[in-house]
Amino acid sequence: MSEMSAGVPTPEQPQGDAPQGDAPQSGQPRTPGTPGGVKKRRRGKRGGRNRNKTRVEGAAGQNGQTAQSGEPGQTPRPSQPRPPRPPRAVPAAQDVEVPAAQDMELPDPPREGKMASPEAADAALVRKPQIGDTRPAPAATAAAAKPAAATADTEAKPKSRNRRGGKRGGRNRRKSSDRTSDSSVIDTDAELIERRRGKERNGKAVGRYMMCVQVREEFTQVAMLEGRSLIEHYVSRPADDETQIHGNIYLGRVQNVLPGMEAAFVDIGTQKNAVLYRGDVQFDKDDVVEQGPDPRIEQVLKSRQMILCQVTKNPIAAKGGRLTQEVSLPGRFVVLIPDSRTYGISKRLPEGERRRLRGILDRIKPEQHGIIVRTAAENATEHELTTDLTRLIEQWNEIRAKAEKATSPTLLYREPPLAVRVIREEFSSDYRGIVIDDAALYEEVRDYIGAFNPEFADRIELYDAEKEGLPLFEQHRVHEQLRKALDRKVWLPSGGSLIIEHTEALTVIDVNTGKNVGKSNLEETVFHNNLEAAEEIARQLRLRDIGGIIVIDFIDMEIRENRRKVLESFKDALSRDKTRTQVFEISELGLVEMTRKRIGEGLLTNFADPCVTCEGRGVMIDLSMLD
């Protein structure tokens, strides 16, 4: 038994007696037929404070002998071992053996008063520390130095019961809860905002990313730099109102329904009709007459029907845009999904931050709308989330009012300009700044940031090309890196190369050793070359905005572990890409197949037009040979 219970008298072991299980040597109970006999009681030998005390003292006073010598006038009978008694149920609290410290169950909330033992109190202080508790932790040496009798006396005391309806806590319970006032909330919000600012050095923000915005009359370009390396590039033109319509909300008219394609073509007022597939249709089951378990698209949509829809994919080449009826309005911190029960928080946030945001959403979420918390909401206060959500709800009410008045295909909501849209999606404490070379756009962006993230307003900078002597993109070597990104061949640091080819169905990337001859053996050379290629391919996919099906031909590796490491390195590099990707295992032919969500047309399409001579094929056919 542990140290706690060693000094405690138990029902089977009285103080000062032999150890438990040993038969008593004298003081056998007398039967009524013996001289001086007394009636045997049921609990006469069960223990107690005065067990054998009276008989032993009486025997010693009459005969001057101890209890071990027996009674006068009687021949001592040989001692016979008693059979062990069967264990009995403990009916009373005073008969319960005190458990050891390591076996005690500690309550989750703190209790008033002392714990059952110093060891338990020590464990409670370690496992469940309480804010504001100034009591010193009990020293282990002091607890061990206490006499066993004192420990037993402390443990033998019955626990005081709470008579106040079972509520845990004490007199100061409400006082501690009352301390959570508006002032503490303000302090917490200020702490969150300060944490969101990120690191600073010499009064300037420190971040791994920077955004450069160059404005020209014909187009606007946005370049995102990681250090000095270009990782993403966006272009917006005034003529892109017809092609760059991702995120816009329209009131469209169904032109025709194709049951064989499970899709419908919808007129939204653009040059090409958009496509709405069956999986993106929202409908009320009560409006469907012949519904069944899964209504067909011709049962849900009818020709000439007016529907409210949103563009999820820009038109590409001869294909029209893709639509959905599940409308979403993105804000700075949250995304509003009207008339939905969707409820989610970005998985990129830490678990502790997700729990904090979940508690806020439980209080501010509207019943009739769904909501998704974005990654940018990290360390956002409840006031900021409420303000952003309120603005989105007002925006949706305006869109719905326009839709009720319109009678023809109409644009109900247009996404903000490119620079504002990219800043809304990307800007955070990881960015050391945004540099803009246009005064009007600079004021617009600064007002937008000041409304949602005023702590980042000082990171918006106006670039003066005349003062600096170079254009913005030349100053940061953006044009140089764009020229390399438009080439089909990409060089690797060790001398290897990538060949990137675009086709109608997919994009093919070939990995070559090139000038990389290695130092040790062929397997090691190929392995390190593939590792470099994996990192560069992930960067090129983001920079060139390559989407759809992608097939990568890595150099063949004989060792299975090397193939696994290359694939893991490639997946880790892709994890920094916000665009959804899916990578499959290396096939038997040594190919890696993957998909990347296609939203735009890509970098090459933004800077190039098909050749009028070869029609984009890259070759010229001698038709004279066919005469």
C-alpha positions, 0 to 999 in steps of 0.5 A: 500500500502507498505511503498515504494509507500506511499510517491510516487505521483500516477496518482490518488493521488497528493501531498498534496491532500485528499486521493484517492477516495475522491471528491474535495471540491471546484475548480469545472471545469467551463464550457464555459458558466460561467464567466471566464470559460475555456475550459475543457481539457481531462487531466484537472482532471487526476492529475499532478504536478500543479493540482488545483494550478493555480485556487486556487492561483488565487481565493485566490489573488482576493477575499482573500478567500480559494478555499473552500469558492467558487467563488464571486457572485455565490451561492455555489452548494451542493456538490454531490459525483462523481461516481467512474471513471473506471480504465484506461490503463496506456500508459506512463512510468511516470504514472506507480505506483512503486511496493512494494519491496516484489513484485519486481522481482529480476534479476538472474545476477547482474546489474550495478548501484543501484537497484530500492529501498534499500529494493530490493538491500538488497534482491539482496545482500542476495539472489545473493551474488557476489564473490569479492563484498566488498560493505557493506550490507544496514542496515535495520534501515538506510533504514527505517530512510530515509524520504519518499520523498527521497525514492520516489525520488529515486524510481521515477528515470527511470532505465538506460538501457543498450545500449550495445546489451543487454549484462548484466554486466559492465565494469569489466565483462570481467576482472572478467572472465579473472581471470579464468586462468590456475593458477586458474585451477591449484589451483582448481585441487590442492584443489580437490586432497587435499580434496580427501586425506581424514582425517589424524591424527598425519601424518597417514591416518584415514579411516574406512577400511583397506586392507590386501594382503597375497601372497603364492605360491599356492594362493593370498588372499585379506581381507578387514577390517572395523575396525577390522571386516572382511567384504570381502574376495577374493582368487586367484589361478594360476589354476583360469585362467580357472574359474576366467575369469570375465572381460576377452575379447575373440574372440569367435566362435559360436558353435551352436544357440538354438532358443528355449533357445534364446541363443548361445554357444560360444567357447572362448578357455576355458574348457567349452563353454560360453553362450550368451543370446539374450539380450546380442547380439549386431548387426547392423540392416543392416546386418539382412535380415529378421529382423522385429521389434525384430530379433530372435537370429538365424537371428543375429548369425550363426554357426561358426561365429566369435564374440568379447565378454566379460565374465560377470559371471564366470563358476560355477559348471557345468555351463559355463561362461556368455557372452555379446557383449557390451564390457566395459573396466574399468579404475580407474575413468571411464569405456569405452564402445566402439562403444556405446552412453552410458553416465552415472555418478555413482549415489553414488556421490553427486549431486554437484559432478555429475554436476561438472563431467558432465561438464568435460565429455561434453568436453572430451567424445569421439564421437564414444565411451560411458563412465561411471564415477565411484564412485572413480572419486569423486574429480578427476581433468579433467587432471586425467579423460582425462589421464585415458580415453586416456589410455583406448582408446589406450587399446581398439585400441590394442584389436581391432587390435588383433581381426582383426589378429586372426582366432581362439578363442583367449584371447584378454584382461585379467583382472589384478591380483586380488590385482590390480583389487580389489584396482582399484575397491575399494581403496579410501580415506575411506581406511587408508592403504593397507598392502602387505607381498610380495615385488614384489606385493608391488612394482606393486601396488605402481606403479599402485597407483602412476600412478593414485592416487599419493596422496595415494602412502604413504598408501601402506605398506610392511609387514615384517612377520619376524620382526613382529613375526606373519603372516599378517592374524594372526596379524589382526585376519583374519584367526579367522574370516574366520573359523567362516565364514565357519561355518553354524551357526553364533552367534548374540551378544544377544545370538541369532543365524543364520543358513545358508544353501546352496542348488542348487536353493537358500540359506536359512537363519533361524533366532533363538532366541537361548540364547536370553530370553529378559527382558520385553515381547516376542514381544520386545525380538523377535524384537530386535533379528531380528534387530541384525539378519538383520545387521549380515545377510547383513555382512554375505552375503558380507563376504561369497559372497552369490549370487542368490536367498536368503530366510530369515526366520525372527522370526514372529512379531505380530506388523506391525510397527516392521516388517517394521522397521526390513525390513528397517534396513536390506535394510540400511545394504545392502546399503553398499554392492556394489553388486547389491541386490533386497529385496522384502516385507515380505510375508504372511508366514513371509519370506523375499525374495531377490536376490544378483548378483552372480559373483563368487562361494562364500567363501565356494567353495574357501575353500572346496571340495565335500566329495568323500564319500557322494558326498556333500550331508552331509549324507551316505546312507546304500545301504546294505538295498537295496540288 
